Amino acid sequence: MKLVATVFLFFLLSGCAAVPPSAPKPAAQAPAQIAAPAKATLTVPATAPAAGNLAKGFGGLPWGSPIAMAPGLALLEETTTLNTKTFAMPGQPKIFLGRPVTKILYEYFEGAFYHVWIEFNGAPAYEAFLADLGAAYGPPSDANPQKNYNAWFMDGLNLYCVFHNDDGTGDVSFWYQPVYAKKEALVKKVKAEMRAAEEAAPTTE
């Protein structure tokens, strides 16, 4: 009987192997650092960019990029109700497609680059810019010769060339549509709120 008990105890112990210790938990890693936005060298094009390049950005600055990407910009105006800021580049030559202009402005909505406004003087400049843009991008998608209005609707981008007979000024403007659509939605909301406030205001006689 002792022999049987001894054999049984031997098999019992041999089947109860020690449980290996659990593997140590890896040390917690520090959160990944958010990379700072790359800096862009903002230069006004000397010639009309190819449509594919223009769809990516203006003068080396990608559409939708944050303000920090162009640190040389100087704030000119801010519209807080519309989350919009307008900048200029100090010291930047006021030349577009090789011709002098009076203003070059860069606009951001909610911190995203979406609009370039280039203003010029004189009908000859208008005709020259219109010819350059037509040569680069073909006939306008929409035009009204009587009002000197021309528009090109590209992939995600609208381009305009307009001249005003009343004051002799004109402009070439670029509008990045994904961001512009968000701004327009906010504009409509603000206008609706203003109308509602006016209607709710008590009238005085």
C-alpha positions as CSV (number, residue, x, y, z in Angstrom):
1,M,0.0,0.0,0.0
2,K,2.9,2.4,0.8
3,L,4.4,1.7,-2.6
4,V,1.1,2.6,-4.4
5,A,0.7,5.8,-2.3
6,T,4.3,6.8,-3.1
7,V,3.8,6.2,-6.9
8,F,0.5,8.2,-6.8
9,L,2.2,11.1,-5.0
10,F,5.0,11.1,-7.5
11,F,2.7,11.4,-10.5
12,L,0.6,14.0,-8.8
13,L,3.6,16.2,-8.1
14,S,5.1,15.7,-11.6
15,G,1.8,16.9,-13.2
16,C,1.8,20.1,-11.2
17,A,4.5,22.1,-12.9
18,A,5.2,25.5,-11.5
19,V,3.4,28.3,-13.3
20,P,6.0,30.6,-15.0
21,P,5.9,34.2,-13.9
22,S,3.9,36.6,-16.2
23,A,6.0,38.6,-18.5
24,P,6.7,42.1,-17.3
25,K,4.6,44.9,-18.9
26,P,6.4,47.1,-21.3
27,A,7.2,50.5,-20.0
28,A,4.7,53.2,-21.0
29,Q,6.0,55.1,-24.0
30,A,5.9,58.9,-24.0
31,P,3.3,60.3,-26.4
32,A,4.5,61.0,-29.9
33,Q,5.6,64.5,-30.4
34,I,3.5,66.5,-32.9
35,A,5.8,67.7,-35.6
36,A,5.9,71.4,-36.2
37,P,4.4,72.5,-39.5
38,A,7.0,72.8,-42.3
39,K,7.9,76.3,-43.3
40,A,7.0,77.4,-46.8
41,T,8.9,80.0,-49.0
42,L,6.1,82.1,-50.3
43,T,6.8,83.5,-53.8
44,V,4.4,85.0,-56.2
45,P,4.4,83.1,-59.5
46,A,6.2,84.9,-62.4
47,T,4.3,82.8,-64.9
48,A,0.9,81.1,-64.7
49,P,1.4,77.8,-62.9
50,A,0.1,74.6,-64.5
51,A,-3.4,73.7,-63.5
52,G,-2.2,70.7,-61.6
53,N,0.3,72.8,-59.6
54,L,-2.2,75.5,-59.0
55,A,-4.7,73.0,-57.5
56,K,-2.1,72.2,-54.8
57,G,-1.3,75.7,-53.6
58,F,-0.2,79.2,-54.4
59,G,3.4,80.3,-54.6
60,G,4.7,77.4,-52.6
61,L,2.0,77.6,-49.9
62,P,-0.4,74.6,-49.9
63,W,-4.1,75.3,-49.8
64,G,-5.5,74.5,-46.4
65,S,-2.1,74.9,-44.7
66,P,-1.9,76.6,-41.3
67,I,-0.7,80.1,-40.7
68,A,2.5,78.8,-39.0
69,M,3.6,77.5,-42.4
70,A,4.2,81.1,-43.6
71,P,5.8,82.8,-40.6
72,G,6.6,86.0,-42.6
73,L,3.0,87.0,-43.1
74,A,1.8,90.1,-41.3
75,L,-1.8,90.4,-40.0
76,L,-3.7,93.2,-41.7
77,E,-7.3,92.5,-40.6
78,E,-9.2,90.1,-38.5
79,T,-12.9,89.3,-38.6
80,T,-13.6,87.4,-35.4
81,T,-17.3,86.7,-36.1
82,L,-16.2,84.9,-39.3
83,N,-13.0,83.4,-38.0
84,T,-11.1,85.1,-40.9
85,K,-7.7,86.7,-41.0
86,T,-6.1,88.6,-43.8
87,F,-2.3,88.9,-44.2
88,A,0.3,90.5,-46.4
89,M,3.9,89.6,-46.9
90,P,6.1,92.6,-46.0
91,G,8.8,93.3,-48.5
92,Q,7.3,91.0,-51.1
93,P,7.5,92.5,-54.6
94,K,4.1,93.5,-55.8
95,I,4.4,91.7,-59.1
96,F,2.2,89.0,-60.5
97,L,2.9,87.1,-63.7
98,G,5.7,89.7,-64.4
99,R,3.4,92.7,-64.1
100,P,3.1,95.3,-61.2
101,V,0.1,95.1,-59.0
102,T,-1.2,97.2,-56.1
103,K,-2.0,94.5,-53.5
104,I,-1.3,90.8,-52.8
105,L,-3.3,89.5,-49.8
106,Y,-3.5,86.1,-48.2
107,E,-6.7,85.0,-46.3
108,Y,-7.2,82.3,-43.8
109,F,-10.4,80.8,-42.4
110,E,-10.2,79.0,-39.1
111,G,-6.5,79.1,-39.5
112,A,-6.5,77.4,-43.0
113,F,-5.2,79.1,-46.1
114,Y,-7.9,79.4,-48.8
115,H,-7.8,82.8,-50.6
116,V,-5.4,85.0,-52.5
117,W,-6.5,88.5,-53.7
118,I,-4.3,90.3,-56.2
119,E,-5.4,93.8,-57.2
120,F,-4.2,95.9,-60.1
121,N,-4.9,99.1,-61.9
122,G,-5.9,99.8,-65.5
123,A,-7.6,98.1,-68.4
124,P,-4.3,97.2,-70.1
125,A,-3.3,95.2,-67.1
126,Y,-6.7,93.5,-67.1
127,E,-6.4,92.5,-70.8
128,A,-2.9,91.2,-70.2
129,F,-3.8,89.1,-67.2
130,L,-6.9,87.8,-68.9
131,A,-4.8,86.7,-71.9
132,D,-2.2,85.0,-69.7
133,L,-4.8,83.1,-67.7
134,G,-6.7,82.1,-70.9
135,A,-3.5,80.8,-72.4
136,A,-2.7,78.7,-69.3
137,Y,-6.2,77.4,-68.4
138,G,-8.2,77.7,-71.6
139,P,-11.5,79.7,-72.0
140,P,-13.2,80.7,-68.8
141,S,-15.8,78.4,-67.4
142,D,-18.1,81.4,-67.0
143,A,-17.7,84.9,-68.5
144,N,-19.6,88.1,-68.9
145,P,-17.7,90.4,-71.3
146,Q,-20.0,93.4,-70.6
147,K,-19.1,93.2,-66.9
148,N,-15.5,92.2,-67.5
149,Y,-16.1,89.1,-65.4
150,N,-14.3,85.8,-66.0
151,A,-14.2,82.6,-63.9
152,W,-12.4,79.3,-64.2
153,F,-13.8,76.4,-62.1
154,M,-11.0,73.9,-61.5
155,D,-10.7,70.8,-59.3
156,G,-11.3,72.3,-55.8
157,L,-10.3,75.8,-56.9
158,N,-12.1,78.8,-58.4
159,L,-10.1,81.5,-60.2
160,Y,-11.5,84.9,-61.2
161,C,-10.3,87.8,-63.3
162,V,-12.4,90.9,-63.0
163,F,-12.2,94.6,-64.0
164,H,-14.3,97.5,-62.7
165,N,-14.9,100.3,-65.2
166,D,-16.1,102.7,-62.5
167,D,-12.8,103.0,-60.6
168,G,-10.3,101.5,-63.1
169,T,-9.2,98.7,-60.7
170,G,-9.3,94.9,-61.2
171,D,-8.4,91.8,-59.4
172,V,-7.3,88.2,-59.9
173,S,-8.4,86.0,-57.1
174,F,-8.0,82.3,-56.1
175,W,-10.5,80.5,-53.8
176,Y,-9.8,77.1,-52.4
177,Q,-13.3,75.6,-52.4
178,P,-13.1,73.0,-49.6
179,V,-12.3,75.8,-47.0
180,Y,-14.4,78.4,-48.8
181,A,-17.5,76.3,-48.6
182,K,-17.1,76.1,-44.8
183,K,-16.7,79.9,-44.6
184,E,-19.8,80.4,-46.7
185,A,-21.8,78.2,-44.4
186,L,-20.7,80.3,-41.4
187,V,-21.5,83.5,-43.3
188,K,-25.0,82.3,-44.0
189,K,-25.4,81.3,-40.3
190,V,-24.2,84.7,-39.1
191,K,-26.5,86.6,-41.5
192,A,-29.5,84.5,-40.4
193,E,-28.7,85.2,-36.8
194,M,-28.5,89.0,-37.5
195,R,-31.8,88.9,-39.4
196,A,-33.4,87.1,-36.5
197,A,-32.0,89.6,-34.0
198,E,-33.3,92.5,-36.1
199,E,-36.8,91.0,-36.3
200,A,-36.9,90.3,-32.6
201,A,-35.8,93.8,-31.7
202,P,-38.6,96.0,-30.4
203,T,-39.6,98.8,-32.8
204,T,-39.8,102.4,-31.7
205,E,-42.1,105.0,-33.2
